C-alpha cells in the first residue's frame, strides 16, 4: 500500500442564502486556496473527483457545470460520485493506490437551499414501502432518537449536552453557520420540533463546498512539513429497509472502525452526526475513549453542507495533524437515513 496524505483543505459554508453563488463560483476560490497551500497549479493534480447530487440541483449533469471551475485546458482526468465528497476522497485514494497518479484533488458542493432538502431525501428510501409516505429526514431521525431514549441508551439531557458543546466550540470556527452554546437547561426549555428533537438537535440546512488535496509519499512531504497520513480508510453500508436494522446502533460504523484497526490512540474525532443523538451512537459504535475530543470544529450541528459535510470532517481532522495539536485523529462521514452508511478515516502525523 502506498502512503497517502491529506495536504490541502479549503471550505466555505454559506450563512445567507440570498444571492448564494453557483457551484463554479463557490469552487474557484477554494481551488485557488488549495493551490496556495501546496504551491501547485492545476497541472500538478493527477486526478479530480467530485461529490454532488443532480436531484438537489434540479437539473441533469449539474456536476459538469461545476467542472468549469477547474478550467478547460489542459484536459483533466476526472470522476464523480453521487455521494458526499468523502466517498470521492475514497475513490481518489484508490486511484493513487493503483499507481496511476500521485496527486488528487477532491471536491464537493451542494445548494440545499435550491429545493426542499429534507423532503427530497425521501427519494433515497425504499420506493415501494417508504418513499410513498414521504417521511422527511428529521422525522426519521426523531424515530431513531425516541427508540434510544425508550431503551435507556441516552436521554434528552445527553442530547442537549452534545448541542451545547458543539455550538460553544463552533464560536472558534469562522465557517460555522450556528454557534454560541446555551446551558443544557435553557436548551431543554425550547419547544419540540419533531418529538423528541428540538431544532438545535438537527444540523442546519446549509449551502457550501469543500476541496481536499491528496498526495502520495514524497509528493506529500514536498508541500507539508507534517502531512496528515491516511493510515486507515473504510466504509460499510446497512440494509435499505429501516425495519431490518437496529436504529439505536450503527453496525456499519462498527465494521468500518474494525477495518481500520480500531480507534486506540485517537485524540480528536470529527464525527459526521447530523443529529445530536447520532453523535452518541457513533461514539459508542467507534469505541472512542472518554478523553477523545469530539468535533472541536463544532461539527455538523454548526453547519452541514449537503454532499460536503463528511469531507469537511476529514479536512478538519487533518488540520489538527498539520498544526501539531494531535498526533492521531479520526473522521467519519455518513449517508442515507439514520446512519445507514458510514465511512471512517484515520489520520496520523507520522508514517
N, C-alpha and C positions, 0 to 999 in steps of 0.2 A: 504494500500500500504506500502511496506517495504522501508525503507530509504536505498538508494544505492548510492555509491560514486565512483568516479574515484580516485584511489590511486596509480597508476603507469602508466608511459608512456615512451616509447622509440621509436626512429625513425632513419631511415637512408635514405638519398637520394643520388643517385649515380651521380657524376659530370662527370665521364669519363666512357663511355660505353666499352672501350677496356678492356677486361678481367672482365666484370661485373659479380659478383658472382651469383651462382644459388640461388634458393629460400631458401633452407635449410641453405646455407651459410650466407644469409642475416639475417635469423631469429634467429639463435643460439645466437649470441651476444646480440640481442635485448631482448630475454627471460632472459638471464643472467643479463642484466641491470635491468629488472623489478624485478627479484628475489632479487637483491642487494637493490633496493629501498624499498621493502616491508619486507625483511628479511625472505621471504618464500622460499619454494622449490616447485618442481612440485607436490608433494603430497598435498600441501595446496590449489591447484587450483581445484575447483569442476567441472568446465565446461570450455571447449575450443570451440571457434567459429572463423572461418576464412572467409575472403572475397577475392576472386580472380576470374580469368577467364581462362577457358581452351581454348577459342577462341584465346586469346592473346598469351598463352603459346604454342599453336600449337600442343598440344597433349592431349589425354583424361585423365581425373583424375589427372591433374597436382598437384592439391591440396593434393593428397595422398602423393606424394613425399615430399611436404613441411612439412607434419606431422612428417617426420623423425627428424625434428628439436626438436620436443617435447621429443622423446625418446620412446623406446618400452615398458619398464616396469617401474612402473605398468601401466596397460591399462588405458586409459583416456576416459572420457565422452566428445565426440567431435561432432561438427556440422560444416556446411559450407553454405555460401550463394554466389551466382554468382553475387555479387554486391560489392560496396565499403564496406570496413570493418566497416563503420559507421552503416550499416544495420546489420552486425554481432554483433555489440555492442547492437543494439536494441533487437536482439534475446537473447543475453546473459542477458540483463536487464530483459526481460520477464521470462527467466529461473530462475533468482534469485527471482523474484516476486512470482513464484509458491511455493517457499519454499523448492524446491528440493535441491538447493545448496546455499551457502552463498558467494562464490567467483567465479570469472570467469576471464579468460584471452582471450582477443580478439586480433586477428592479421590479417593484410592484406599485400599483396605483389603483385608486378607486374613488369614484364620485358617488358615494352612497346617497347624497342629498338629491341626486337626479331622479330618484324614484322612492317608493315606499319599501325601504330595505327590509324591515322586519317581516313584512308580508311576502315580499319577493322570495325570500329564502325558503318559503314553504315549497317551492319548486324542487328543492333537493330531497324532499321526503318521498316515501313510497307513493307512486302516482295513483294507486288503486284505493288504498285504505286511509292515507293520511292527508295528502295534498287536497282532496276534495273538501276537507274540513277547514282548510286554510288556517292552521294554528300558527301564530307568529312565534318568533324566537323567544320573546320574553315569556310567553305563556308556557312554552315547553320547559324553559329554564325554571319557571315557578313550580311546575310539577316536580322537577328534579329536586329543587330546594325543599319542597314540602316532604318528599319521601325521606330525605336525610334528617329533617327535624323530627318527623314521626318515629324514625328509627333510633333517635337519640345520638346521632353522629355529630351534630352541631346544633346550634340554636341561633336565634336572630341576633343575639348579642355578639356571638362569634363572627357573624357576617358583618356586623357594624364595625367591629374592631378591624377587620380587613379593609373596609372602606376608609376608616379614619386614618390608618397608617398609610394607605396608598395615596390619598389626597394630600396628606401632610408632606410626604416625600415628593410629591409632584410639584410642590412650590419651588423646588430647585431645578425643575425641568422646563426650559423655555418653550418646548414644543407641546406641553400639556394643554389639553382643552379645558379640563377641570382641575382645580387644585384647592388647597385650603381645607384641612381636616376639621371636623367638629367633634365634640365629645360624643361618646357612644350613646349616652342618654339622649342627647339632642337628636342624633340620627334616628334613634328608635322612636322618637316622638313624631316623626314625619309620617304623612299618610301613606297607605299602601298604594302601590301601582298595579301589581299583579300578585296578590297574596301568595306567599309571604315576602315578595320582593317589593322594595321601595325604589324610587327612580335612581337613587345613588347606588343601588346594588347592581345596576346594569351599565355596561360601557356605553358612553355617548356615541350616537351615530356621527361618524367623522369622515370628512374628505381628507385625502392625503396621498403621499407617495414616499418611497424609500429606495435607496440604492446601496448595495453591498459589493465590495470588491474582494475576490478570492485570488490567491496566488499560491503556487507550489514552491517548496524548497527555497533555493537561493533567490528566486524572484521575490519571495515574501521578505527575505532578510534584506534585500536591496532597499526596501521602502519603509520598513518598520524596524526600530530598534528592538521592539518586543512584540512580535506578531502574536495574534490570538490563534493558536494552532487548534484545529478541529481534531480532537482525539476520540470523539465518539459521535456518530450520527445515525439515527434510525427512526423509522416511523411504522406505525401499525394502525389498522382500522378495525372497527367492530361492525356488527350487523346493522343493516338498514332499518329493520323493524324495532321500534323502541321497546316493544313488549318482550323482546328476546334478550334484553340487556338489563343488568343491574345498574340503574342510573345513579346509585349512590357511590359508585366506584368507577374507576377508569382502567379497564383491563388493557386498553391499547397503550396508555401511558406506562403502566407497569411493565408491559412487554418491551416497550422501547427503552425504558430505563435499564432493564436487564440486558438488552442487546448492546448497550454502550458500556457495560461493565459496572453498573450501579452508580450511586451518587456519593460515595465516600470521598471526603476531602473537598466537596463543593462548598465554596464560601459565599457565593452570590448566585441567586436563581432568579431569572426573569421569566415569569410564568404567564403564558397567554391564556388568561382566565377571564373571559368577557363578563362574568357574573361573580359576585363576591364569594358565593358558596363554592364555586368551581375551583377557586384557589385552594380551599380546604381539601377538596377531593384530590387535586393534583399533588399537594404536599404529601398526602398520605400515600398516593399511588407511587410517587417517586422515591419515597422513603427518605425525605430530606431531614437532616438533623435539626434539632431545635434552635441551634445558633446560626443557621443559614439566613443570610439577609435576603428577603424576598421582595422583588420589584422595587428596588431603590429609586428607579426612574418614575415611579408612580403606577407603572403597569397599564394595562388596557382600561382600567376604570378611570384613568385620567385622559384617555384618548386612544381610539381603536380604529384606525383607517381600514376599511374593508380591503382584503387581499394584501394588506401590508402589515397588519398588527403583529403577526407571527415573526416576520422578517425583522421588524423593529426590535423585538425581544432579543434576537440574535445579535443585532448591532449594538444594543445597549450592554449585553453581556460581554461583547468584545471590547467595548470602551473600558470596562473595569480591568481587563488584562493590559490594555495599552498604557493606562495611567498608573499601573502598578498597585492599585488598591486591592487586587485579588490575584491569586495565582491559578485558581481553578473556578470556572463559572459554568453555569448551565442555563440553557434557554429552551423553551417549548413553544410549539405552535399548534393550534387546534383548528379543525374544520368539521363541518357537519353539525347536526343538532346534538346538544347535550354532551359535548366532548366525544363525539363519535370517533374521530380520527386524531391522532396525536403524533407529533414529531419531537424528538429530543436531540439536542445538540450540546455536546460538552466541549468547552474551550479551555486551553491551558497556556500558561505563559512560557513554557519551555517544552521542547520535544526531544 
